[in-house]
Amino acid sequence: MTVLRPPPSSDKRKATRLPPLLLSNSSLVSEHTPCTLHHAILPPELACRLFYTMVDASRTWNRNKWWLFDRVVESPHRTSFFARRTDGVGSDDSWQEAAQFWYNGRQTEPPLVFPAEMEEACQYVEAVVHEEMRKRSRFPLEWAGTPDSEFIWRANVAASNCYEGAKESVGFHSDQMTYLGPYCTIASLSLGTRRIFSLREVIPTHEKESRSARTFNVPLTHNSLTIMHASCQERFKHSIPPQSSMDMFRPPFPREPGAPIEPSNCRINITFRFYRPDFRPDSIPRCKCGVPTILRSDMKNRSDGKTDKYWWTCYAGAQNEGKGCNFWRVMDMEGEKRGPIIGEDREIAQPQSLLKP
């Protein structure tokens, strides 16, 4: 005789989906994300000068293109890349020529040098970043600096974006760590019209049954700085979503004394980054395609910030008609002779206090 039994019950329950949350002030941003938000970061006149400089330059910037599956896609905003005259650690001004940076599976054009206004703004940005880093606990794989170095974070490169109008955007992503290394700090300066900056955590696989991701929306106004601190790229993805409408930006200062104010629908975003000395281009492993690999973090299996894993993987398919190889290798900090890092038992540099100039 066959005994009918009810199907086995499953205790697996999906966590409740949470609605988006607006983080309308700096305190909320710090409470809910590994970021800090700073308003009026630059002197108002400098912020306007830099905005005008970058808007004018953006007319020649390009939209990134790459292969996704079987078709070419194009980023819905314009972008460019700048590098400081030196790497911020040494005084050698030939590092730009020696550096063969790659992005989206292809070698980039020689980077532009920081314009004078960006160099001036950089001093204020570095001061705030260092003050914030002094307040935070460090992760073992963060770059520790060297005993004779004064600072442990320098804005030696800047990826710059122009979002013109309400529809230009960028989807959810985490920034590539290939030259930044693990637990990087990125300082993102906003100039021009206000846009929403969205952050959403990638929930580790072992926590999906107990909690769900939430989207946090942060309004970014002119002359504000968002610092994505160490662990942000490992835990969160971020985006600039399209909007149904937006306010025109009216700069508080004209281009020239006595000139009329020119309203603008552009947002300029300058993301200041520190390309670590231990992740220089010549140290990046190449895949079977002969192209430098990219560094990814294991976001879905992260744990305690001490044993998290990263791997080098082929990214040639982004340009090679979608065709890459199966190269994949776990990053080995010690075996690859990278560092010094915070987790090493040695004398390390500590963040220094900087006063705004």
ABEGO torsion letter per residue (X at the ends): XBBBBBBBBBABBBBBBBBBBBBABAAAAAAABABBBBBGABBAAAAAAAAAAAAAAAAABBBBBBBBEABBBBBABBBBBBBBABAGABABAAAAAABBBBBGGBBBBBBBBBBAAAAAAAAAAAAAAAAAAAABBBBAABBAEBAABABABBBABBBBBBBBEAABBBBBBBBBAAAAEBGBBBBBBBBEBBBBBBBBBBBBAAAAAABBBBBBBBBBBBGBBBBBBBGAAAABBBBBBBBABBBBBBBABBABBGBBBBBBABBBBBBBBBBBAAABAAABBBBAAGBBBBBBBBAAABBAGAABBBBBBBAAAAABGGBBBABBBBBBAAAAGBOBBAABBBBBBBBBBBBBX
